[in-house]
Amino acid sequence: MRRVSNDFAICIRHSVWRTQSAMSFSHSTFRNPKSEMFFPHSAIRNPKSEMFFPHSAIRNPKSEIKSLFFLSVVFLFLTFHFLLSPSNLFAQTPEWVYQHDSPYPNAIAVDSFGNTYTTGCIARNDTNGLGVIALDNGGNLKWLYFNDTLGDWAYGNDIIFNSAKIYVAGYVQFANGNKDLIVSCVDTAGQAQWIYRDTVS
């Protein structure tokens, strides 16, 4: 049997130790939970490192940008197609037009039947009074409420329709500059039900 020198044996054992240590180190590092984030197939099992999953490429930002770009192009195409449609290039013909010589219409309300109620200031016989004009759904005059006894000028600023009653809020102005707040209730026949007024200034 051939005798091996101690130095050679030491070198072999040293090499084997280094090889085993390297393999052990690589294997332990491969399984080290703290370093799983650096190994793609280990990171798949790590819930804290989902952002590093290789299969997350399904949500590739470049693909999302392409999708958004495509949707934007479709949206712009439909928008311009609608705006440039022949039916939208010309003014629409109104169903009806009602004209009155009242210089100051301020507000309008519509009931469930399509009747409209417009309030403002109506001029009549050199006086300016609170007015309400009621029209049917075809634009025909139903009735006109006018009150010029409240002051030198009376204005309806807002109007609502509720429970078969029309409510108008406005103000009365006098020649000396004083004003009174007014709230008027008118029924669907154009008859005043009550008027509330309060001195503002």
C-alpha positions as a printed Julia matrix, in Angstrom:
201×3 Matrix{Float64}:
    0.0     0.0     0.0
    1.28    3.38   -1.0
    1.82    5.82    1.8
    0.51    9.27    1.49
    2.41   12.1     3.0
    0.83   14.04    5.81
    1.07   17.28    3.85
   -0.83   15.79    0.91
   -3.48   14.32    3.2
   -3.89   17.66    4.94
   -4.33   19.36    1.58
   -6.97   16.84    0.55
   -8.85   17.21    3.8
   -8.55   20.96    3.56
   -9.9    20.92   -0.01
  -12.74   18.61    0.97
  -13.56   20.87    3.93
  -13.57   23.92    1.71
  -15.76   22.16   -0.85
  -18.22   20.92    1.76
  -18.23   24.3     3.46
  -18.97   26.05    0.19
  -21.75   23.61   -0.64
  -23.14   23.91    2.83
  -22.93   27.69    2.7
  -24.63   27.82   -0.69
  -27.34   25.43    0.44
  -27.95   27.27    3.7
  -27.96   30.59    1.93
  -30.37   29.17   -0.62
  -32.78   28.23    2.18
  -32.14   31.25    4.37
  -35.55   32.98    4.86
  -33.83   36.34    5.1
  -32.39   35.96    1.63
  -35.35   34.38   -0.15
  -36.12   37.69   -1.75
  -32.98   37.22   -3.89
  -34.11   33.86   -5.35
  -37.02   34.12   -7.8
  -38.45   30.63   -7.17
  -38.13   31.07   -3.4
  -39.72   34.5    -3.51
  -42.88   32.91   -4.92
  -43.46   31.4    -1.49
  -42.66   34.62    0.33
  -45.82   36.73    0.87
  -43.69   39.75    1.79
  -41.92   39.82   -1.55
  -44.82   39.48   -3.97
  -43.61   42.58   -5.75
  -40.56   40.6    -6.93
  -42.54   37.65   -8.37
  -41.38   36.81  -11.88
  -44.96   35.96  -12.87
  -46.05   39.46  -11.87
  -44.94   40.44  -15.35
  -48.59   39.79  -16.26
  -49.22   43.26  -14.79
  -46.46   44.8   -16.84
  -46.83   48.62  -16.74
  -45.97   48.76  -20.44
  -48.98   46.59  -21.24
  -51.21   48.78  -19.07
  -49.93   51.89  -20.84
  -50.75   50.33  -24.21
  -54.27   49.5   -22.98
  -54.81   53.03  -21.69
  -53.53   54.46  -24.96
  -55.93   52.28  -26.94
  -58.88   53.31  -24.76
  -57.9    56.97  -25.11
  -57.83   56.69  -28.89
  -61.27   55.05  -28.91
  -62.65   57.74  -26.6
  -61.28   60.57  -28.76
  -62.63   58.95  -31.92
  -66.13   58.62  -30.48
  -66.02   62.16  -29.09
  -65.03   63.76  -32.4
  -67.47   61.56  -34.27
  -70.29   62.84  -32.06
  -69.2    66.49  -32.19
  -68.73   66.48  -35.96
  -71.98   64.65  -36.63
  -74.15   66.65  -39.08
  -76.96   66.76  -36.53
  -74.67   68.61  -34.11
  -73.16   71.08  -36.57
  -76.32   73.13  -36.79
  -78.51   74.83  -34.2
  -81.35   72.7   -32.92
  -84.9    73.82  -33.62
  -86.77   74.49  -30.33
  -90.1    72.77  -29.79
  -91.75   76.07  -29.02
  -90.95   79.69  -28.18
  -93.04   82.0   -26.03
  -92.33   85.72  -26.05
  -93.5    88.31  -23.55
  -92.57   91.95  -23.1
  -91.42   91.33  -19.52
  -87.92   92.79  -19.29
  -86.66   90.79  -16.29
  -87.33   87.03  -16.23
  -85.32   85.51  -13.38
  -86.32   81.9   -12.66
  -88.38   79.02  -14.04
  -89.98   75.88  -12.6
  -91.56   72.85  -14.31
  -94.23   70.51  -12.93
  -94.71   66.83  -13.7
  -97.05   67.63  -16.61
  -94.51   69.8   -18.41
  -96.15   73.09  -17.49
  -93.66   75.89  -16.89
  -93.83   78.75  -14.41
  -91.6    81.76  -14.93
  -91.16   84.62  -12.48
  -89.47   88.0   -12.63
  -90.52   91.61  -13.0
  -93.35   92.44  -15.4
  -93.84   95.93  -16.78
  -97.4    96.99  -17.41
  -98.97  100.46  -17.73
  -95.75  102.19  -16.7
  -95.54  100.12  -13.52
  -93.24   97.26  -12.58
  -94.68   94.43  -10.53
  -94.15   90.89   -9.42
  -95.16   88.48  -12.15
  -95.65   84.76  -12.78
  -96.31   83.41  -16.28
  -97.73   79.88  -16.63
  -97.39   77.98  -19.92
  -98.57   74.49  -20.87
  -96.25   71.84  -22.29
  -96.85   73.23  -25.77
  -95.72   76.75  -24.87
  -99.21   78.24  -24.77
 -100.14   80.83  -22.16
 -102.36   79.43  -19.41
 -102.45   82.46  -17.11
 -100.43   85.43  -15.96
 -100.22   86.63  -12.38
  -99.26   90.29  -11.88
  -99.07   92.37   -8.71
  -97.91   96.0    -8.81
  -99.38   97.03   -5.45
  -96.46   95.92   -3.31
  -94.14   98.87   -3.99
  -92.55  100.92   -6.73
  -90.84   97.82   -8.16
  -91.37   94.16   -7.35
  -89.17   91.3    -8.49
  -89.51   87.55   -8.36
  -86.04   86.05   -7.93
  -86.78   82.35   -7.42
  -89.71   79.98   -7.93
  -90.62   76.38   -7.07
  -93.61   74.13   -7.73
  -94.77   71.89   -4.9
  -98.08   70.16   -4.14
 -100.06   72.1    -6.75
  -98.75   75.42   -5.46
  -96.24   77.89   -6.87
  -93.98   79.67   -4.39
  -92.13   82.82   -5.39
  -89.38   84.55   -3.43
  -88.29   88.08   -4.28
  -88.2    91.62   -3.04
  -89.98   94.96   -3.29
  -88.06   98.17   -3.81
  -89.28  101.67   -3.03
  -88.31  105.01   -4.55
  -86.37  105.96   -1.4
  -84.18  102.85   -1.81
  -85.76  100.75    0.94
  -86.47   97.11    0.2
  -88.82   94.47    1.56
  -88.43   90.73    1.29
  -91.51   89.01   -0.15
  -92.67   85.4    -0.47
  -95.82   84.77   -2.48
  -97.93   81.64   -2.93
 -100.0    81.21   -6.11
 -102.24   78.26   -7.0
 -102.32   76.47  -10.37
 -105.14   78.76  -11.51
 -103.01   81.88  -11.05
 -104.75   83.12   -7.91
 -102.65   84.5    -5.05
 -103.1    82.51   -1.85
 -100.99   84.64    0.46
  -98.06   87.07    0.49
  -95.47   87.38    3.23
  -93.26   90.45    3.46
  -90.57   91.63    5.81
  -88.62   94.87    5.9
  -85.01   94.34    4.88
  -83.73   97.94    4.76
